């Protein structure tokens, strides 16, 4: 999941602003020709940028948090595995007693 969040972060950063330049140019041209839609297009572009930045921040936060959590719990995985291994050795000892 962390890898997916990081991949989404990279792709959004790379492609999320592809239409920015042409949208800004169109908005400016429409405004200069006194079309009200130019201002509306500029507003939509500004909102898109704000939402894109929020999404980029969220993806980065998710990716970083999951990476941190994975590193923080690596020792727990070793502990659980060694505990389970010890239990199976104890069980085999009990099995030997019952077979005598």
N, C-alpha and C positions, 0 to 999 in steps of 0.2 A: 504494500500500500504506500509506503514511503517512497519507493521508486516511482510509482505512478504519479504521486503528487509532485515529485521533482521533475519528471518528464513533462507533466502538464505545465509546470512553472516555466521550463525551458521553451516549450512550444508557444505558450502565450506570449512570453517575452520576445520571441523571434517573429511571430506572425500577428500578434494582437494589434499592432499599430500599422499594418500594411496600408490601410485606407486613410491614415491620418493626413498625409500630405495632400492627396487629391481632394479629400473632404474639406480641408482648410482652404485650398485654392478655390474650390467651387463656392464655398460659403462667402469668401471675400469677393469673388466676381459677382455673385448674386446680390450681395449687399451694395456693391458699387453701382449696380444697375437698378437699385432701389426696390428690389424684390424682398419682401419680408421673410420669405423662406430662407434667405441667406443667414439671417440671425438665428432662425430655428435650427438650421443645419449646424451652425457653430455651437449652439446649445447642446444638440444631440452629441456632437463630437466631444464636447467637454464632459458630458455625463458618461460617455463610453470610456473616456480616459480614467475618470474617477472610479468607475466600476471595475475596469481592468486592473487598476492598481490595487484595489481591495482584494480581488481574486488572486493576483500575484502574491500579495502579502499572506493570504490564507494558505496558499499552496506551500510557500516557503516555511511558514510556521508548522504546518502538518509534517512536512518532510523532515525538518530539523528536530521536531519533537519525537518523531518515531525513530530517527537515528540515535538520539540521546537515550531513549527508552531501551532500545536494543542493546546499546553498549552498557547501560546501567544494569541490565539483567543477565548479561552473559555469565557472570559468576553464579547466578541462581540456577541456570541450566546445568552447569557442572555439578553443583551441590545436589540437585534433584537426581541427576543421573547416577551419582555415586551413592546416594541413599538407596535408590531402587536396587542398585547392584548389590549393596550390603544386605538388603532384605532377601534377595534371592539366595545368597550364600547362607543366611540363617535358615531359610526354608529347607535348603538341601540338608543342613545339619539335622533338622527335625525329621526329615524323611529317612535319614540313616538310622535314627533311633527306633522308628516304628517298624523298620524292616528286620530288626534283630529278633 
